[in-house]
Amino acid sequence: MAIKVEIVSPLKKILARNADMVVIPGSEGDIAAMPGHSPVLLALRGGVVDVYEKEKIVESYFVEKGFAEITQDACTILTDSAVNVKAIDVAAAEKRLQAAEEAYHNTVDKNDYKILASLFEEMQIASAQKDATTRKLPYS
């Protein structure tokens, strides 16, 4: 038995396939979607979606913000941006993290919650993207 997995951005459908399990970076922690899963709707954090077949990762995608809907037989991930981990530009990821950290340090009003929340979110996404470039992929 498999679960149907889709990753969709505003511009296109990035992935559509069956899998045994999908591990998704939820805003409150990673969650594994498998056949028979109870229905769940969750917010995403920047991180890697791992697609499994027979206990092995067969594909990995970096996602930024968005939502995932898990049902008993499907997992649909709606995201602002998704890219195959193999296609992430390491230098660009490092530059993005550096820019996010500099923006935080250069923020004058450290009491403005809205600005800080936005900066922390960008630092989390940039850090996760950089970390994704150094993962050892079992299917490489």
DORO-811024 format. One record per residue: residue in three letters; y, x, z of N, C-alpha, C in turn. Coordinates in nm, 2 decimals, decimal comma, m for minus. Layout:
<recs>
{'ALA'; {Y; X; Z}; {Y; X; Z}; {Y; X; Z}}
...
</recs>
This chain:
<recs>
{'MET'; {m0,12; 0,08; 0,00}; {0,00; 0,00; 0,00}; {0,12; 0,09; 0,00}}
{'ALA'; {0,22; 0,05; m0,08}; {0,35; 0,13; m0,09}; {0,47; 0,05; m0,06}}
{'ILE'; {0,58; 0,11; m0,05}; {0,71; 0,05; m0,03}; {0,79; 0,08; m0,15}}
{'LYS'; {0,87; m0,01; m0,20}; {0,95; 0,01; m0,32}; {1,08; 0,07; m0,26}}
{'VAL'; {1,13; 0,18; m0,32}; {1,25; 0,25; m0,27}; {1,35; 0,25; m0,39}}
{'GLU'; {1,47; 0,21; m0,35}; {1,58; 0,22; m0,45}; {1,70; 0,29; m0,38}}
{'ILE'; {1,77; 0,38; m0,45}; {1,89; 0,44; m0,40}; {1,99; 0,40; m0,51}}
{'VAL'; {2,10; 0,33; m0,47}; {2,20; 0,28; m0,56}; {2,34; 0,32; m0,52}}
{'SER'; {2,41; 0,37; m0,62}; {2,55; 0,40; m0,59}; {2,64; 0,30; m0,67}}
{'PRO'; {2,77; 0,30; m0,65}; {2,85; 0,21; m0,73}; {2,84; 0,23; m0,88}}
{'LEU'; {2,80; 0,35; m0,92}; {2,80; 0,38; m1,06}; {2,67; 0,36; m1,13}}
{'LYS'; {2,55; 0,38; m1,05}; {2,42; 0,37; m1,12}; {2,31; 0,36; m1,01}}
{'LYS'; {2,19; 0,33; m1,06}; {2,07; 0,33; m0,98}; {2,02; 0,47; m0,99}}
{'ILE'; {2,01; 0,54; m0,88}; {1,98; 0,68; m0,87}; {1,83; 0,70; m0,86}}
{'LEU'; {1,76; 0,61; m0,79}; {1,62; 0,63; m0,77}; {1,55; 0,49; m0,76}}
{'ALA'; {1,44; 0,47; m0,83}; {1,36; 0,35; m0,82}; {1,22; 0,39; m0,83}}
{'ARG'; {1,14; 0,38; m0,72}; {1,00; 0,43; m0,72}; {0,93; 0,37; m0,60}}
{'ASN'; {0,80; 0,38; m0,60}; {0,72; 0,35; m0,49}; {0,69; 0,47; m0,41}}
{'ALA'; {0,68; 0,45; m0,28}; {0,65; 0,56; m0,19}; {0,57; 0,51; m0,07}}
{'ASP'; {0,51; 0,61; 0,00}; {0,43; 0,57; 0,12}; {0,53; 0,56; 0,24}}
{'MET'; {0,64; 0,64; 0,24}; {0,73; 0,63; 0,35}; {0,86; 0,69; 0,30}}
{'VAL'; {0,98; 0,65; 0,36}; {1,11; 0,70; 0,33}; {1,18; 0,72; 0,47}}
{'VAL'; {1,23; 0,84; 0,49}; {1,30; 0,87; 0,61}; {1,45; 0,87; 0,57}}
{'ILE'; {1,53; 0,79; 0,65}; {1,67; 0,76; 0,61}; {1,76; 0,81; 0,73}}
{'PRO'; {1,87; 0,87; 0,70}; {1,96; 0,91; 0,80}; {2,05; 0,80; 0,85}}
{'GLY'; {2,01; 0,73; 0,95}; {2,09; 0,62; 1,00}; {2,20; 0,67; 1,09}}
{'SER'; {2,30; 0,59; 1,11}; {2,41; 0,63; 1,19}; {2,38; 0,65; 1,34}}
{'GLU'; {2,27; 0,59; 1,38}; {2,22; 0,61; 1,52}; {2,09; 0,70; 1,53}}
{'GLY'; {2,06; 0,76; 1,42}; {1,94; 0,84; 1,41}; {1,85; 0,81; 1,29}}
{'ASP'; {1,76; 0,90; 1,26}; {1,67; 0,88; 1,15}; {1,58; 0,76; 1,17}}
{'ILE'; {1,54; 0,70; 1,06}; {1,45; 0,59; 1,07}; {1,35; 0,60; 0,95}}
{'ALA'; {1,23; 0,57; 0,98}; {1,12; 0,58; 0,87}; {1,09; 0,44; 0,82}}
{'ALA'; {1,10; 0,42; 0,69}; {1,07; 0,29; 0,63}; {0,93; 0,30; 0,57}}
{'MET'; {0,84; 0,21; 0,61}; {0,71; 0,21; 0,56}; {0,66; 0,07; 0,53}}
{'PRO'; {0,56; 0,05; 0,46}; {0,51; m0,09; 0,43}; {0,48; m0,16; 0,56}}
{'GLY'; {0,53; m0,29; 0,56}; {0,51; m0,37; 0,68}; {0,62; m0,36; 0,79}}
{'HIS'; {0,72; m0,28; 0,76}; {0,83; m0,25; 0,85}; {0,90; m0,39; 0,88}}
{'SER'; {0,95; m0,40; 1,00}; {1,03; m0,52; 1,04}; {1,16; m0,51; 0,96}}
{'PRO'; {1,22; m0,62; 0,92}; {1,35; m0,62; 0,85}; {1,46; m0,55; 0,94}}
{'VAL'; {1,53; m0,46; 0,87}; {1,64; m0,39; 0,94}; {1,75; m0,37; 0,84}}
{'LEU'; {1,88; m0,38; 0,89}; {1,99; m0,34; 0,81}; {2,06; m0,24; 0,89}}
{'LEU'; {2,09; m0,12; 0,83}; {2,15; m0,01; 0,91}; {2,26; 0,06; 0,83}}
{'ALA'; {2,35; 0,12; 0,91}; {2,46; 0,20; 0,85}; {2,40; 0,34; 0,83}}
{'LEU'; {2,44; 0,41; 0,73}; {2,40; 0,55; 0,70}; {2,50; 0,64; 0,76}}
{'ARG'; {2,45; 0,76; 0,79}; {2,54; 0,88; 0,81}; {2,51; 0,98; 0,70}}
{'GLY'; {2,60; 1,07; 0,68}; {2,57; 1,18; 0,59}; {2,44; 1,25; 0,62}}
{'GLY'; {2,35; 1,26; 0,53}; {2,22; 1,33; 0,56}; {2,13; 1,31; 0,44}}
{'VAL'; {2,00; 1,35; 0,46}; {1,90; 1,36; 0,36}; {1,80; 1,24; 0,37}}
{'VAL'; {1,78; 1,18; 0,26}; {1,68; 1,08; 0,24}; {1,55; 1,15; 0,19}}
{'ASP'; {1,44; 1,15; 0,26}; {1,32; 1,21; 0,22}; {1,22; 1,10; 0,18}}
{'VAL'; {1,17; 1,12; 0,06}; {1,07; 1,02; 0,00}; {0,93; 1,09; 0,01}}
{'TYR'; {0,84; 1,02; 0,08}; {0,70; 1,07; 0,10}; {0,60; 1,00; 0,02}}
{'GLU'; {0,50; 1,08; m0,02}; {0,37; 1,04; m0,07}; {0,26; 1,11; 0,00}}
{'LYS'; {0,17; 1,04; 0,05}; {0,06; 1,10; 0,12}; {0,10; 1,21; 0,22}}
{'GLU'; {0,20; 1,18; 0,30}; {0,25; 1,27; 0,41}; {0,32; 1,39; 0,36}}
{'LYS'; {0,36; 1,40; 0,23}; {0,43; 1,51; 0,18}; {0,56; 1,46; 0,12}}
{'ILE'; {0,67; 1,54; 0,14}; {0,80; 1,50; 0,08}; {0,79; 1,53; m0,07}}
{'VAL'; {0,82; 1,43; m0,15}; {0,81; 1,45; m0,30}; {0,95; 1,45; m0,36}}
{'GLU'; {1,05; 1,40; m0,29}; {1,19; 1,40; m0,34}; {1,28; 1,39; m0,22}}
{'SER'; {1,40; 1,45; m0,23}; {1,50; 1,45; m0,13}; {1,64; 1,43; m0,19}}
{'TYR'; {1,72; 1,34; m0,14}; {1,85; 1,31; m0,19}; {1,95; 1,31; m0,07}}
{'PHE'; {2,06; 1,38; m0,09}; {2,17; 1,38; 0,00}; {2,26; 1,25; m0,02}}
{'VAL'; {2,28; 1,18; 0,09}; {2,36; 1,06; 0,08}; {2,48; 1,07; 0,17}}
{'GLU'; {2,59; 1,01; 0,14}; {2,71; 1,02; 0,23}; {2,71; 0,89; 0,32}}
{'LYS'; {2,80; 0,80; 0,29}; {2,81; 0,68; 0,36}; {2,74; 0,56; 0,29}}
{'GLY'; {2,72; 0,46; 0,36}; {2,66; 0,34; 0,30}; {2,57; 0,26; 0,40}}
{'PHE'; {2,48; 0,19; 0,34}; {2,39; 0,10; 0,42}; {2,25; 0,11; 0,36}}
{'ALA'; {2,15; 0,07; 0,44}; {2,02; 0,06; 0,40}; {1,96; m0,07; 0,45}}
{'GLU'; {1,89; m0,14; 0,36}; {1,82; m0,26; 0,40}; {1,67; m0,23; 0,39}}
{'ILE'; {1,60; m0,25; 0,50}; {1,45; m0,23; 0,50}; {1,39; m0,36; 0,52}}
{'THR'; {1,29; m0,39; 0,43}; {1,21; m0,51; 0,45}; {1,06; m0,47; 0,46}}
{'GLN'; {0,97; m0,56; 0,46}; {0,83; m0,53; 0,47}; {0,77; m0,45; 0,35}}
{'ASP'; {0,84; m0,48; 0,24}; {0,78; m0,41; 0,12}; {0,89; m0,34; 0,03}}
{'ALA'; {1,01; m0,32; 0,09}; {1,12; m0,26; 0,01}; {1,22; m0,19; 0,10}}
{'CYS'; {1,28; m0,09; 0,04}; {1,39; m0,02; 0,11}; {1,50; 0,01; 0,01}}
{'THR'; {1,61; m0,05; 0,03}; {1,72; m0,04; m0,07}; {1,84; 0,04; 0,01}}
{'ILE'; {1,88; 0,15; m0,05}; {1,98; 0,23; 0,01}; {2,11; 0,22; m0,08}}
{'LEU'; {2,21; 0,16; m0,03}; {2,34; 0,15; m0,10}; {2,43; 0,26; m0,04}}
{'THR'; {2,48; 0,35; m0,13}; {2,56; 0,46; m0,08}; {2,67; 0,49; m0,17}}
{'ASP'; {2,78; 0,55; m0,11}; {2,89; 0,59; m0,19}; {2,86; 0,70; m0,29}}
{'SER'; {2,77; 0,79; m0,25}; {2,73; 0,90; m0,33}; {2,59; 0,95; m0,29}}
{'ALA'; {2,51; 0,99; m0,39}; {2,38; 1,04; m0,37}; {2,35; 1,15; m0,47}}
{'VAL'; {2,29; 1,26; m0,43}; {2,26; 1,37; m0,52}; {2,13; 1,43; m0,48}}
{'ASN'; {2,05; 1,47; m0,58}; {1,92; 1,53; m0,54}; {1,96; 1,66; m0,47}}
{'VAL'; {1,89; 1,69; m0,36}; {1,92; 1,81; m0,28}; {1,92; 1,93; m0,36}}
{'LYS'; {1,83; 1,94; m0,46}; {1,82; 2,06; m0,54}; {1,95; 2,08; m0,62}}
{'ALA'; {2,02; 1,98; m0,65}; {2,14; 1,99; m0,73}; {2,27; 2,01; m0,65}}
{'ILE'; {2,26; 2,03; m0,52}; {2,38; 2,05; m0,44}; {2,44; 2,19; m0,46}}
{'ASP'; {2,56; 2,20; m0,49}; {2,63; 2,33; m0,51}; {2,66; 2,39; m0,37}}
{'VAL'; {2,59; 2,50; m0,34}; {2,60; 2,56; m0,20}; {2,74; 2,60; m0,18}}
{'ALA'; {2,81; 2,67; m0,27}; {2,95; 2,71; m0,25}; {3,04; 2,60; m0,23}}
{'ALA'; {3,02; 2,49; m0,30}; {3,11; 2,37; m0,29}; {3,08; 2,31; m0,15}}
{'ALA'; {2,96; 2,30; m0,11}; {2,93; 2,25; 0,02}; {2,99; 2,33; 0,14}}
{'GLU'; {2,99; 2,46; 0,13}; {3,05; 2,54; 0,23}; {3,20; 2,53; 0,23}}
{'LYS'; {3,26; 2,52; 0,11}; {3,40; 2,50; 0,09}; {3,45; 2,36; 0,15}}
{'ARG'; {3,37; 2,26; 0,13}; {3,40; 2,13; 0,18}; {3,40; 2,13; 0,33}}
{'LEU'; {3,30; 2,20; 0,39}; {3,29; 2,21; 0,54}; {3,41; 2,28; 0,59}}
{'GLN'; {3,45; 2,39; 0,53}; {3,56; 2,47; 0,57}; {3,69; 2,39; 0,57}}
{'ALA'; {3,71; 2,32; 0,46}; {3,83; 2,23; 0,44}; {3,83; 2,12; 0,55}}
{'ALA'; {3,72; 2,06; 0,58}; {3,72; 1,96; 0,69}; {3,75; 2,02; 0,82}}
{'GLU'; {3,70; 2,14; 0,85}; {3,73; 2,20; 0,98}; {3,88; 2,24; 0,99}}
{'GLU'; {3,93; 2,29; 0,88}; {4,07; 2,33; 0,88}; {4,16; 2,20; 0,90}}
{'ALA'; {4,12; 2,09; 0,83}; {4,20; 1,97; 0,85}; {4,20; 1,92; 0,99}}
{'TYR'; {4,09; 1,94; 1,06}; {4,08; 1,90; 1,20}; {4,17; 1,99; 1,28}}
{'HIS'; {4,16; 2,12; 1,26}; {4,24; 2,21; 1,35}; {4,39; 2,20; 1,32}}
{'ASN'; {4,43; 2,16; 1,20}; {4,57; 2,15; 1,16}; {4,63; 2,01; 1,19}}
{'THR'; {4,55; 1,92; 1,24}; {4,60; 1,79; 1,28}; {4,68; 1,80; 1,40}}
{'VAL'; {4,81; 1,76; 1,39}; {4,90; 1,77; 1,50}; {4,87; 1,67; 1,61}}
{'ASP'; {4,85; 1,55; 1,58}; {4,83; 1,44; 1,68}; {4,68; 1,42; 1,71}}
{'LYS'; {4,63; 1,49; 1,81}; {4,49; 1,49; 1,85}; {4,46; 1,36; 1,92}}
{'ASN'; {4,56; 1,27; 1,94}; {4,54; 1,15; 2,01}; {4,53; 1,03; 1,92}}
{'ASP'; {4,54; 1,05; 1,79}; {4,53; 0,95; 1,69}; {4,39; 0,92; 1,66}}
{'TYR'; {4,33; 0,82; 1,72}; {4,18; 0,80; 1,70}; {4,14; 0,78; 1,56}}
{'LYS'; {4,22; 0,70; 1,48}; {4,18; 0,68; 1,34}; {4,17; 0,80; 1,26}}
{'ILE'; {4,27; 0,89; 1,28}; {4,27; 1,02; 1,20}; {4,15; 1,10; 1,25}}
{'LEU'; {4,13; 1,11; 1,38}; {4,02; 1,20; 1,43}; {3,89; 1,14; 1,39}}
{'ALA'; {3,87; 1,01; 1,39}; {3,74; 0,95; 1,35}; {3,71; 0,99; 1,21}}
{'SER'; {3,81; 0,98; 1,12}; {3,79; 1,01; 0,98}; {3,76; 1,16; 0,96}}
{'LEU'; {3,83; 1,24; 1,04}; {3,81; 1,39; 1,03}; {3,67; 1,43; 1,08}}
{'PHE'; {3,62; 1,36; 1,19}; {3,49; 1,39; 1,24}; {3,38; 1,35; 1,15}}
{'GLU'; {3,41; 1,23; 1,08}; {3,31; 1,18; 0,99}; {3,30; 1,28; 0,87}}
{'GLU'; {3,41; 1,32; 0,82}; {3,41; 1,42; 0,71}; {3,34; 1,55; 0,75}}
{'MET'; {3,36; 1,60; 0,87}; {3,30; 1,72; 0,92}; {3,15; 1,70; 0,93}}
{'GLN'; {3,10; 1,58; 0,98}; {2,96; 1,55; 0,99}; {2,90; 1,55; 0,85}}
{'ILE'; {2,96; 1,48; 0,76}; {2,90; 1,48; 0,62}; {2,90; 1,61; 0,56}}
{'ALA'; {3,01; 1,69; 0,57}; {3,01; 1,82; 0,51}; {2,91; 1,92; 0,57}}
{'SER'; {2,90; 1,91; 0,70}; {2,80; 1,99; 0,77}; {2,66; 1,96; 0,73}}
{'ALA'; {2,63; 1,83; 0,72}; {2,49; 1,78; 0,68}; {2,47; 1,83; 0,54}}
{'GLN'; {2,57; 1,82; 0,45}; {2,55; 1,86; 0,31}; {2,52; 2,01; 0,30}}
{'LYS'; {2,59; 2,09; 0,38}; {2,57; 2,23; 0,38}; {2,43; 2,26; 0,44}}
{'ASP'; {2,39; 2,20; 0,55}; {2,26; 2,21; 0,60}; {2,15; 2,18; 0,50}}
{'ALA'; {2,17; 2,07; 0,42}; {2,07; 2,03; 0,32}; {2,05; 2,14; 0,22}}
{'THR'; {2,15; 2,23; 0,19}; {2,13; 2,33; 0,09}; {2,04; 2,44; 0,15}}
{'THR'; {2,02; 2,45; 0,28}; {1,94; 2,56; 0,34}; {1,80; 2,51; 0,38}}
{'ARG'; {1,77; 2,38; 0,36}; {1,64; 2,33; 0,39}; {1,53; 2,39; 0,31}}
{'LYS'; {1,42; 2,42; 0,37}; {1,30; 2,47; 0,29}; {1,23; 2,34; 0,24}}
{'LEU'; {1,24; 2,32; 0,11}; {1,17; 2,21; 0,05}; {1,03; 2,23; 0,01}}
{'PRO'; {0,94; 2,15; 0,07}; {0,80; 2,18; 0,05}; {0,75; 2,16; m0,10}}
{'TYR'; {0,83; 2,09; m0,18}; {0,79; 2,07; m0,32}; {0,86; 2,15; m0,42}}
{'SER'; {0,94; 2,25; m0,37}; {1,02; 2,34; m0,46}; {0,93; 2,42; m0,55}}
</recs>
